[in-house]
Amino acid sequence: MAPAPQDARRIGKVLGESAQEAGKASFTAPIQTVAWITLGLLATTFAVSFLLPTRARDEEEVLELVAMGDH
């Protein structure tokens, strides 16, 4: 027995609503999590960049340090 057109519309509506809810749960939440993780990593990188020296060492300084380590 074939379903009546009214039943088909109700089934379509229920399936459409379920699909939208499933899409939100299985797509939106992970994307938000990834966005927050990315933002956190960028903020951490920005903060840690201030720990770097303001200028690079001269070649002479590097050679002295290497020579000291060879003892």
Backbone bond lengths (Angstrom), bond angles and torsions (degrees), N, CA, C in turn:
res aa  C-N    CA-C-N  psi(-1)  N-CA   C-N-CA  omega(-1)  CA-C   N-CA-C  phi
1 M - - - 1.432 - - 1.537 108.49 -
2 A 1.302 117.93 129.33 1.459 123.90 -178.30 1.527 109.99 -80.67
3 P 1.341 116.91 144.09 1.467 118.95 178.99 1.527 110.87 -69.64
4 A 1.296 115.30 150.43 1.459 121.15 179.16 1.525 108.93 -73.56
5 P 1.337 117.71 153.43 1.469 120.82 179.84 1.534 112.87 -56.11
6 Q 1.328 117.78 -34.45 1.458 119.97 179.49 1.530 109.94 -66.04
7 D 1.334 115.35 -40.35 1.465 119.71 178.65 1.528 110.52 -64.48
8 A 1.311 116.01 -40.54 1.465 120.69 179.93 1.527 110.25 -61.74
9 R 1.330 117.46 -40.89 1.461 120.71 178.45 1.527 111.55 -65.43
10 R 1.335 116.03 -42.65 1.469 119.51 178.61 1.525 111.23 -64.82
11 I 1.311 115.87 -41.75 1.471 120.15 178.17 1.525 109.92 -62.89
12 G 1.325 116.64 -43.96 1.460 120.86 178.38 1.514 112.01 -61.42
13 K 1.327 116.16 -40.50 1.462 120.24 179.74 1.533 110.41 -65.44
14 V 1.327 117.01 -45.93 1.468 121.21 -179.88 1.520 110.30 -63.29
15 L 1.328 116.93 -44.39 1.462 120.33 179.15 1.521 110.98 -64.57
16 G 1.320 118.00 -38.66 1.466 121.78 178.09 1.521 111.94 -63.55
17 E 1.328 116.18 -43.60 1.461 120.00 178.21 1.525 110.74 -65.31
18 S 1.312 116.36 -42.68 1.473 120.37 178.90 1.522 111.04 -63.31
19 A 1.315 116.27 -39.60 1.467 120.06 179.42 1.522 110.78 -65.27
20 Q 1.315 117.09 -39.91 1.471 120.07 178.35 1.524 110.77 -64.98
21 E 1.318 117.69 -43.20 1.461 120.88 178.72 1.522 110.90 -64.39
22 A 1.325 116.25 -41.86 1.464 120.14 179.52 1.523 110.35 -65.54
23 G 1.320 116.77 -39.04 1.464 120.85 178.16 1.515 111.84 -62.66
24 K 1.322 116.50 -40.75 1.460 120.22 178.20 1.518 110.73 -65.48
25 A 1.315 115.68 -44.09 1.467 119.82 -176.09 1.525 111.85 -71.04
26 S 1.323 117.44 -37.10 1.461 119.18 -174.06 1.526 113.69 -96.21
27 F 1.306 119.14 -6.36 1.457 121.25 -179.22 1.522 112.37 -121.67
28 T 1.307 116.78 -49.81 1.457 121.04 -173.83 1.527 112.24 -66.04
29 A 1.310 117.34 -46.53 1.471 120.52 -177.70 1.532 112.11 -61.51
30 P 1.330 119.44 -48.06 1.479 118.32 178.07 1.527 113.02 -63.50
31 I 1.315 117.84 -36.34 1.459 120.86 179.11 1.532 109.73 -64.86
32 Q 1.325 117.14 -41.07 1.462 120.20 178.05 1.530 110.28 -64.79
33 T 1.322 116.89 -40.17 1.462 120.47 178.37 1.522 110.81 -61.86
34 V 1.315 116.73 -45.75 1.465 120.86 179.41 1.525 110.56 -63.93
35 A 1.312 117.41 -39.06 1.463 120.39 178.92 1.529 110.83 -63.46
36 W 1.329 117.98 -42.50 1.471 120.74 178.96 1.523 111.34 -66.82
37 I 1.331 116.78 -40.10 1.471 119.85 177.97 1.520 110.10 -62.88
38 T 1.325 116.74 -44.18 1.461 121.18 179.22 1.529 110.91 -62.02
39 L 1.310 116.74 -44.07 1.464 120.85 178.14 1.529 110.58 -61.65
40 G 1.324 117.13 -42.13 1.456 121.13 178.03 1.519 112.53 -62.44
41 L 1.336 116.40 -42.77 1.466 120.10 178.47 1.526 111.48 -64.68
42 L 1.312 116.86 -40.61 1.465 119.95 177.96 1.530 111.08 -64.50
43 A 1.323 116.87 -42.37 1.464 120.43 179.05 1.530 110.34 -64.73
44 T 1.330 116.89 -40.47 1.464 120.67 178.51 1.523 110.75 -64.12
45 T 1.318 116.70 -43.76 1.468 120.70 178.31 1.518 110.64 -61.06
46 F 1.317 116.86 -42.92 1.461 121.01 178.83 1.526 110.60 -61.63
47 A 1.330 116.83 -45.32 1.465 120.65 -178.33 1.524 111.32 -66.77
48 V 1.324 117.53 -42.08 1.466 121.75 -177.91 1.531 110.77 -69.51
49 S 1.318 117.40 -26.42 1.465 119.47 -179.28 1.526 112.29 -62.18
50 F 1.336 117.16 -23.83 1.462 119.93 178.23 1.526 112.26 -74.68
51 L 1.326 117.56 -13.01 1.458 120.99 177.43 1.528 111.91 -82.26
52 L 1.320 116.92 -12.60 1.465 120.13 178.96 1.526 110.31 -70.81
53 P 1.334 117.44 151.83 1.467 118.86 176.68 1.530 110.55 -65.74
54 T 1.323 114.43 155.15 1.466 118.02 -177.11 1.521 112.17 -74.60
55 R 1.334 116.29 -22.65 1.470 118.63 177.31 1.528 108.71 -140.49
56 A 1.310 115.60 156.28 1.456 120.84 178.13 1.523 109.49 -77.25
57 R 1.308 116.58 155.77 1.467 120.36 177.99 1.520 109.99 -70.57
58 D 1.335 115.00 149.00 1.464 120.20 174.31 1.526 108.34 -71.28
59 E 1.298 116.11 158.77 1.464 120.78 179.77 1.529 110.86 -61.52
60 E 1.325 116.32 -36.17 1.468 120.52 179.92 1.532 111.11 -63.01
61 E 1.330 116.35 -42.52 1.460 120.37 178.81 1.528 110.85 -61.63
62 V 1.294 116.26 -41.75 1.459 121.02 179.91 1.521 109.98 -63.68
63 L 1.321 116.87 -44.67 1.464 120.17 -179.95 1.533 111.14 -63.27
64 E 1.337 117.55 -38.14 1.466 120.78 177.28 1.526 111.13 -63.68
65 L 1.316 116.56 -43.50 1.448 120.06 179.45 1.529 111.70 -64.49
66 V 1.313 116.31 -38.44 1.458 120.69 178.57 1.524 109.34 -66.67
67 A 1.320 116.92 -42.36 1.454 120.52 179.28 1.524 111.57 -63.99
68 M 1.331 117.72 -37.50 1.460 121.29 178.71 1.540 111.44 -65.94
69 G 1.314 115.69 -32.95 1.446 119.90 -178.70 1.509 114.26 -77.64
70 D 1.320 118.15 -13.94 1.463 122.81 -177.94 1.514 112.97 -81.17
71 H 1.308 121.70 -8.35 1.465 123.72 -176.61 1.495 110.86 -57.99
